Amino acid sequence: MREKAITVMAFSESGWTRRLRFSRQAVLVLGALLVVLTLITALLAAYAVWATPHLGRLGAVERENRSLTFQLGEQVARLNQLQGEMSRLHELERSLRALSGLPDRVERNEGAGGGETIAIPARP
């Protein structure tokens, strides 16, 4: 049985001739590989077109993130400064109460804005 093959003849201007034989199976494999590579290239190009605006947005988000991180650091420094000032004011209050003969306040940790509680009598 004769193998099915494809013959390619190559001719040069100087008269040189070369004959190449490829089996049909090899031609099919190379054709399939070419189709697969073409599909992969098309998919990668489509992905690049789709991803380009997202990559631009990613750069903007990274810049915004750096800015927010810097602002957060500034806020932490301000908060630490405020806590130090509150501690100094608390000590000053205790000293003034001691000098004036007033008793110390009963402190409760109620978070921000936790002032003194005032009892309001109920109406009859």
C-alpha positions in Angstrom: 0.0 0.0 0.0 1.3 3.4 -1.0 1.6 6.1 1.7 -0.4 9.2 0.8 2.0 12.2 0.7 2.2 15.7 -0.6 5.1 16.6 -2.8 6.4 20.2 -2.9 8.8 21.1 -5.8 11.1 24.1 -5.2 12.7 25.8 -8.2 15.4 28.5 -8.1 16.4 31.0 -10.8 19.7 29.2 -11.3 17.9 26.1 -12.3 18.3 24.3 -9.0 15.4 22.0 -8.3 14.4 20.3 -5.0 11.6 18.0 -4.3 10.2 17.7 -0.7 7.7 15.0 0.3 5.5 15.4 3.4 3.1 12.8 4.6 -0.5 13.9 4.8 -0.5 13.2 8.5 2.4 15.7 9.0 0.6 18.3 6.9 -2.6 17.8 8.9 -0.7 18.2 12.2 1.1 21.3 11.0 -2.2 22.7 9.7 -3.9 22.0 13.0 -1.0 23.6 14.9 -1.3 26.7 12.7 -5.0 27.0 13.4 -4.5 26.6 17.1 -1.8 29.2 17.2 -3.9 31.5 15.1 -6.8 31.1 17.6 -4.6 31.6 20.6 -3.2 34.8 19.0 -6.7 36.1 18.3 -7.8 35.4 21.8 -4.7 37.1 23.3 -5.3 40.1 21.1 -8.9 40.3 22.1 -7.9 40.0 25.8 -5.3 42.8 25.3 -8.0 45.1 23.8 -10.3 44.2 26.7 -7.7 44.6 29.4 -6.2 47.9 28.2 -8.8 50.2 29.8 -8.8 48.1 33.0 -5.0 48.5 33.3 -5.4 52.3 32.9 -7.9 52.2 35.7 -5.6 50.0 37.8 -2.9 52.7 37.6 -5.4 55.4 38.8 -6.5 53.1 41.6 -2.9 52.5 42.7 -2.2 56.3 42.7 -5.4 56.8 44.8 -4.3 54.1 47.2 -0.9 55.7 47.7 -2.7 59.0 48.4 -5.1 57.5 50.8 -2.3 55.6 52.6 -0.4 58.9 53.0 -3.6 60.6 54.3 -4.2 57.7 56.7 -0.6 58.2 58.1 -1.3 61.9 58.6 -4.6 61.0 60.5 -2.7 58.5 62.7 -0.2 61.2 63.6 -3.0 63.7 64.4 -4.8 61.1 66.4 -1.7 60.4 68.5 -1.2 64.1 69.0 -4.8 64.5 70.1 -4.5 61.5 72.5 -1.4 63.1 74.0 -3.2 66.4 74.4 -6.2 64.7 76.0 -3.9 63.0 78.5 -2.3 66.3 79.4 -5.8 68.0 79.7 -6.9 65.1 81.9 -3.9 65.5 84.2 -4.5 69.3 84.3 -8.1 68.7 85.3 -7.1 66.3 88.1 -4.5 68.9 89.3 -7.1 71.7 89.2 -9.7 69.6 91.0 -7.1 68.7 93.7 -6.1 72.3 94.1 -9.7 73.5 94.4 -10.8 70.7 96.7 -13.2 69.1 94.3 -13.5 65.3 94.2 -12.2 63.4 91.2 -14.8 62.5 88.5 -15.9 58.9 88.2 -14.7 57.9 84.7 -16.4 55.6 82.4 -15.1 54.5 79.0 -18.0 55.2 76.7 -16.1 56.0 73.6 -16.1 59.4 71.9 -18.3 62.0 73.4 -18.7 60.2 76.7 -19.6 63.1 78.9 -21.0 63.2 82.4 -24.4 61.7 83.0 -27.1 64.1 84.3 -30.0 62.6 86.2 -33.4 64.2 85.1 -36.2 63.7 87.6 -39.4 62.0 86.2 -42.5 64.0 85.8 -45.5 63.1 88.0 
